[in-house]
Amino acid sequence: MEYATTDVALDQLLLDPNNYRFFDMDEYSEVAKNRYHEGGVQDRTEHLIKIDGKEELRVLKESIETNGYVP
């Protein structure tokens, strides 16, 4: 399967605040899907990514940096 590539700015993407990688973090709490777009929710999700020292998130970040977003 082939995907068309499109360049988008990072501020056009929404981070998933309910990413399963966050579930075991003390600061995680579930967010309703209709709130994903809110600035505070996105800021908090970015914070969770930054404080998480898990290898899997580091690998995910590096993959996106190297390969771009893959749907």
C-alpha positions in Angstrom: 0.0 0.0 0.0 1.3 3.4 -0.9 0.6 6.7 0.9 0.8 10.2 -0.5 3.2 12.3 1.4 2.2 15.7 2.7 4.4 18.2 4.6 2.6 19.6 7.7 3.9 21.8 10.5 4.1 20.2 13.9 1.5 22.6 15.3 -1.0 21.0 12.8 -0.7 17.6 14.5 -2.7 16.5 17.6 -0.9 14.4 20.2 -3.0 11.5 21.5 -3.4 12.1 25.3 -4.7 8.6 25.8 -1.7 6.9 24.2 -1.3 3.5 25.8 2.3 4.3 26.5 1.1 6.8 29.2 -1.2 4.4 31.1 1.3 3.4 33.8 2.5 7.0 34.4 1.4 8.6 37.7 0.5 11.9 35.9 -1.8 10.2 33.3 -5.5 10.6 33.4 -7.9 9.8 30.6 -9.1 12.6 28.3 -12.4 12.6 26.4 -11.9 12.5 22.6 -13.8 15.8 22.1 -11.1 17.5 24.2 -8.0 16.3 22.3 -7.7 19.7 20.4 -7.6 21.8 23.5 -4.3 23.7 24.1 -4.1 22.6 27.7 -4.6 18.9 26.8 -2.0 19.1 24.1 0.5 20.9 26.4 0.0 18.2 29.1 0.4 15.4 26.5 3.7 17.0 25.3 4.8 17.2 29.0 4.1 13.5 29.4 6.2 12.7 26.4 9.1 14.8 27.7 9.1 13.4 31.2 8.7 9.8 30.2 12.1 8.1 30.3 10.9 4.9 28.6 12.8 3.5 25.7 9.7 3.0 23.6 8.8 6.7 23.5 12.3 7.6 22.6 12.3 5.1 19.8 8.9 6.4 18.6 10.1 10.0 18.6 13.2 9.0 16.7 11.2 7.1 14.2 8.9 10.0 13.5 11.9 12.3 13.2 13.6 9.9 10.7 10.6 8.6 8.8 7.9 11.2 9.2 4.4 10.3 10.3 3.1 7.0 9.0 -0.7 6.7 9.1 
